[in-house]
Amino acid sequence: MSDISTRAREILQRVGAGDPFTGDGALHARSPIDGSTIGRLTPHSAGDVEAAVGAAHEAFLQWRSVPAPVRGQMVRELGELLREHKDDLGALVSIEAGKITSEGLGEVQEMIDICDLAVGLSRQLHGLTIATERPGHRMMEQWHPLGVVAVISAFNFPVAVWSWNAALALVCGDAVVWKPSEKTPLTAIACHAIAREAARRAGAPEGVVQLVLGEREVGEALVDDARVPLVSATGSTRMGKEVAPRVAARLGRSLLELGGNNAAIVAPSADLDLTVRGIVFSAVGTAGQRCTSLRRVIVHESLADDLVQRLTAAYETLPIGSPLEASTLVGPLVDEAAADAFVAAVEQARADGGTVVTGGERVDAVEGGTYVRPAIVEMPEQTEVVRTETFAPLLYVLRYDTLEEAIALHNGVAQGLSSSIFTLDVREAETFLSAVGSDCGIANVNIGPSGAEIGGAFGGEKETGGGRESGSDAWRAYMRRATNTVNYSTELPLAQGVEFL
Ligand code: UN1
């Protein structure tokens, strides 16, 4: 057994997940670090999904009556357990998703942060009192638990995305059924064991968290189940376009976090040192496999040559290799298909008249792993390949002359997740943040588009799907709103002055 496999197994034991492996299961848990199989798992069937939703629904019927601040105790326990197991979980994220150590730990920290937010929120799920037009009446709104929430998550944030949804859903009084990416089952098994322990410690109903593993048919069974009022799905736009109509066909709700094609405008006044650091982290961090990764730089003509030169110099020093090595900044892509897509996009960009300034090829950093050299490609225009999200460290550079032109290029893609401008000019910054500026759900000044904190609402427009998760008032998506009018008078005045009986 390889070191990686042994390490993953030890972590699973320590977090209370035991030994989930079966000798001949159809689901292979593997590591992109060296392409090795860690172990095999048995995927769930459509029937198992039905049973999981049934158990979650039963748990929901009890959980909805537990006072919200008491529900918060379960999420507090979850946060405590995550703190305790932070190093192990972070290492498992590195092993299974290929993130460098600091980013694996950062992802677990993101889970801890959302737990803290949700615990506070458990005392703040408040509605409004609204003035009524009728004497002796009171009108108000209440937020009630919604039901069973399905969470479909992607490989690149294998645990944080679940936590954003689950921590909020649980304090909101919902039960959660999680279908992780088939590429990252082990981190899900680990978190699920931790969440069950949190439920046990807090005295929450056992079935309130459920995990279903598998591929497409498992997701479909979940999406089609009428007992699931909300499907929160994170992944590709292609996946979202399949999920949304199926959920809509039964008039369920979906919360979609789909692709991004995030850009940074670099204006003439930009602080270039800061800009270069911001760009490199956003474009190369997580090997370009964040939905918020920077994919397009739109730079003013006057500093384009200087910027490209500095970026190239920075790219050429980036250590590529095993994410378990402390010095590595660029880990592997998730699998062969991802590396093929990267190489194919670079080729297409070249065919479209682009100039590959640096990178763009496979690297044999660790035998069996899928490593690439991050690429910068100067493009004469925003061709189709630039408008397509390639989930890899591939950065296109486009030049502009006027801010209007830059914003038009910026918004000229189908996705609308995250965005940024580097400028010291307050007029430019505010224009970018205004109604005629960035059309994305996230717009930043002097930081890159990735690495959002959990306090803000997270999500985007257009083909990103419109959903909002995490902070601000995103919790409302996990509840149902009831408007209540109470008549405490002896009369029965009708609204709008209607006379009757
Ligand atoms: C994702 O890639 O699916 O803003 C989520 C960020 C992280 C979350 C990314 N906090 O980059």
Boltz pocket constraint, residues with backbone or C-beta under 6 A from the ligand:
constraints:
  - pocket:
      binder: B
      contacts: [[A, 110], [A, 156], [A, 157], [A, 161], [A, 234], [A, 289], [A, 290], [A, 291], [A, 292], [A, 293], [A, 449], [A, 450], [A, 451], [A, 452], [A, 453]]
      max_distance: 6.0
